[in-house]
Amino acid sequence: MRTQNVFGVLIVLAALAAPATLAAQAGPAAQAAPAAPANTAEGTPDPATDREFSAKLSVCNACHDVNGRRKYANIPVIWGQQENYLLKQLRDFESGTRNDEVMLWMAKSLTPQELRVAATYFAKQAWPARSAGAASPPPPPPGIAVCQGCHDTPAAPRLAGQSYEYLVEAMRRFAEGERKNSAIMTKMMPSIPRADREAMARYLSGL
């Protein structure tokens, strides 16, 4: 109940600034585009004109931040992430297949149409560029080719550039059975030693 109250207040506050906030983030080209109705002919919500929906998306910035720059190391980058992956995770949070109190509430606050549009919206944003002063990534660890076989394709989420903390914790949860919303990961991770998972996370976060 406390989580619902807090995020309810955040949505109200975000609504006061939306959709201007999202328009500013979208860049000059998007701002210059002609205004569209809040919903298309098919009833699809438009975050550029639908104030309530725009406010909901703005709440995401409380944790995921704007411009794809995460505020917390254990929070994943979602700007530029694979659209199908984002939609599946939102649906898994909504159904409880993937467990997170905040994301459960957030996903349930969106309609089925808004879930799809939210995934599309964040997928179309630019993945944050690697910092110019970032250290060179370590050598590829053993077994990383197995990860790249899936994660270098649109069929799986993008991992390169996610934080070490997020990656190593996600792998731990799969390995220990806390997260079960991927049959491949729940089968693969328990067989990989902790030290190897940490090496993989360190390498991927440095890309």
C-alpha positions as CSV (number, residue, x, y, z in Angstrom):
1,M,0.0,0.0,0.0
2,R,2.8,2.4,0.8
3,T,4.5,1.8,-2.6
4,Q,1.1,2.5,-4.3
5,N,0.7,5.7,-2.4
6,V,4.2,6.9,-3.1
7,F,4.0,6.2,-6.8
8,G,0.5,7.6,-7.0
9,V,1.9,10.9,-5.8
10,L,4.8,10.7,-8.3
11,I,2.3,10.2,-11.2
12,V,0.3,13.2,-10.1
13,L,3.4,15.4,-9.8
14,A,4.7,14.1,-13.2
15,A,1.4,14.9,-14.8
16,L,1.9,18.5,-14.1
17,A,5.0,18.6,-16.3
18,A,3.9,16.0,-18.9
19,P,4.0,15.8,-21.8
20,A,6.4,18.6,-22.0
21,T,9.1,16.6,-20.1
22,L,9.0,13.7,-22.6
23,A,8.9,16.2,-25.5
24,A,12.1,17.8,-24.3
25,Q,13.8,14.4,-23.9
26,A,12.8,13.4,-27.5
27,G,14.9,16.2,-29.1
28,P,14.2,19.1,-31.5
29,A,12.9,17.0,-34.4
30,A,10.2,15.4,-32.3
31,Q,9.3,18.7,-30.7
32,A,8.9,20.3,-34.2
33,A,6.5,17.5,-35.3
34,P,2.8,18.5,-35.6
35,A,0.6,17.6,-32.6
36,A,-1.2,14.3,-32.8
37,P,-4.4,13.3,-31.0
38,A,-3.9,11.7,-27.6
39,N,-5.0,8.3,-29.1
40,T,-4.7,7.1,-32.6
41,A,-7.6,5.8,-34.6
42,E,-6.9,2.3,-33.2
43,G,-7.0,3.7,-29.7
44,T,-3.2,3.5,-29.1
45,P,-2.1,5.9,-26.4
46,D,0.5,8.5,-27.4
47,P,2.9,9.6,-24.7
48,A,3.5,12.9,-26.6
49,T,0.0,14.0,-26.1
50,D,-1.7,11.8,-23.5
51,R,-0.9,13.6,-20.2
52,E,-1.7,10.7,-17.9
53,F,0.2,8.1,-19.9
54,S,3.2,10.6,-20.3
55,A,3.2,11.0,-16.5
56,K,3.3,7.3,-16.0
57,L,6.4,7.0,-18.2
58,S,8.0,10.0,-16.5
59,V,7.8,8.0,-13.2
60,C,10.2,5.5,-14.7
61,N,12.9,8.2,-14.5
62,A,12.7,8.1,-10.7
63,C,14.9,4.9,-10.9
64,H,16.0,4.5,-14.5
65,D,16.8,8.2,-14.9
66,V,16.6,10.3,-18.1
67,N,18.8,9.9,-21.2
68,G,19.4,6.2,-20.2
69,R,21.8,7.2,-17.4
70,R,20.9,5.0,-14.4
71,K,20.7,6.5,-11.0
72,Y,21.6,3.3,-9.1
73,A,24.1,0.6,-10.1
74,N,21.6,-2.2,-9.5
75,I,19.0,-0.6,-11.9
76,P,19.2,-1.7,-15.6
77,V,19.5,0.6,-18.5
78,I,16.2,0.5,-20.5
79,W,16.8,3.2,-23.1
80,G,17.5,1.4,-26.3
81,Q,16.9,-2.0,-24.9
82,Q,15.2,-4.7,-27.2
83,E,11.5,-3.9,-27.6
84,N,10.4,-7.6,-27.3
85,Y,12.4,-8.0,-24.2
86,L,11.0,-4.9,-22.5
87,L,7.4,-5.9,-23.3
88,K,8.0,-9.4,-21.9
89,Q,9.5,-8.1,-18.7
90,L,6.6,-5.7,-18.2
91,R,4.1,-8.5,-18.7
92,D,6.1,-10.8,-16.4
93,F,6.1,-8.1,-13.7
94,E,2.4,-7.6,-14.1
95,S,1.6,-11.3,-13.8
96,G,4.1,-11.8,-11.0
97,T,6.2,-14.2,-13.1
98,R,9.1,-11.8,-12.3
99,N,9.1,-10.5,-8.8
100,D,9.7,-6.8,-7.9
101,E,7.3,-4.8,-5.7
102,V,7.9,-1.5,-7.5
103,M,7.7,-2.9,-11.0
104,L,4.7,-5.0,-10.1
105,W,2.8,-1.8,-9.2
106,M,4.2,0.1,-12.2
107,A,3.2,-2.6,-14.7
108,K,-0.3,-2.9,-13.2
109,S,-0.8,0.8,-13.5
110,L,-0.5,0.5,-17.3
111,T,-3.2,-0.8,-19.6
112,P,-2.3,-3.6,-22.1
113,Q,-2.0,-1.0,-24.9
114,E,0.2,1.2,-22.7
115,L,2.5,-1.7,-21.9
116,R,3.2,-2.2,-25.6
117,V,3.6,1.5,-26.3
118,A,5.9,1.9,-23.3
119,A,8.2,-0.9,-24.6
120,T,8.3,0.7,-28.0
121,Y,9.0,4.2,-26.5
122,F,12.0,3.1,-24.5
123,A,13.3,0.8,-27.2
124,K,13.4,3.7,-29.6
125,Q,15.6,5.8,-27.3
126,A,19.4,5.9,-27.7
127,W,21.4,3.4,-25.7
128,P,23.8,5.5,-23.5
129,A,27.2,6.0,-25.1
130,R,30.3,4.6,-23.5
131,S,32.2,7.2,-21.5
132,A,35.2,8.6,-23.3
133,G,37.3,8.1,-20.1
134,A,36.1,4.6,-19.4
135,A,38.7,1.9,-18.8
136,S,39.3,-0.7,-21.4
137,P,37.2,-3.9,-20.9
138,P,39.1,-6.9,-19.5
139,P,39.9,-9.9,-21.8
140,P,36.9,-12.0,-22.7
141,P,36.4,-14.6,-20.0
142,P,35.9,-18.3,-20.7
143,G,32.3,-19.2,-21.7
144,I,31.4,-15.6,-22.8
145,A,30.8,-16.9,-26.4
146,V,27.8,-18.8,-25.1
147,C,26.2,-15.6,-23.9
148,Q,27.0,-13.8,-27.1
149,G,25.3,-16.5,-29.1
150,C,21.9,-15.1,-27.9
151,H,22.6,-11.7,-26.6
152,D,24.3,-10.4,-29.7
153,T,20.9,-10.8,-31.5
154,P,17.6,-9.0,-31.2
155,A,16.1,-12.1,-29.7
156,A,17.7,-11.5,-26.3
157,P,18.3,-8.4,-24.1
158,R,21.3,-6.2,-24.7
159,L,23.9,-6.7,-21.9
160,A,26.9,-4.8,-23.1
161,G,27.2,-1.6,-21.0
162,Q,24.8,-2.7,-18.2
163,S,26.4,-2.2,-14.8
164,Y,28.4,-4.9,-13.2
165,E,26.2,-4.8,-10.1
166,Y,23.0,-5.4,-12.1
167,L,24.4,-8.1,-14.3
168,V,26.0,-10.2,-11.5
169,E,22.9,-9.9,-9.4
170,A,20.6,-11.0,-12.3
171,M,22.8,-14.0,-12.9
172,R,22.8,-14.9,-9.2
173,R,19.0,-14.8,-9.1
174,F,18.7,-17.1,-12.1
175,A,21.4,-19.4,-10.6
176,E,19.7,-19.6,-7.2
177,G,16.2,-19.9,-8.6
178,E,14.9,-16.5,-7.4
179,R,14.2,-15.5,-11.0
180,K,12.5,-18.0,-13.3
181,N,11.1,-16.0,-16.2
182,S,13.6,-17.4,-18.7
183,A,13.8,-21.1,-19.3
184,I,17.3,-20.8,-20.9
185,M,18.8,-18.8,-18.1
186,T,17.3,-20.9,-15.3
187,K,18.8,-23.9,-17.0
188,M,22.2,-22.4,-17.8
189,M,23.1,-20.2,-14.8
190,P,23.2,-22.9,-12.0
191,S,26.0,-24.7,-13.9
192,I,28.2,-21.6,-14.0
193,P,30.5,-21.1,-11.0
194,R,30.1,-17.8,-9.1
195,A,33.6,-16.6,-10.0
196,D,32.8,-17.2,-13.7
197,R,29.6,-15.3,-13.5
198,E,31.4,-12.4,-11.9
199,A,34.0,-12.4,-14.6
200,M,31.3,-12.4,-17.3
201,A,29.5,-9.5,-15.6
202,R,32.8,-7.5,-15.3
203,Y,33.6,-8.0,-19.0
204,L,30.1,-7.2,-20.3
205,S,29.8,-4.1,-18.1
206,G,33.0,-2.8,-19.6
207,L,31.9,-3.0,-23.2
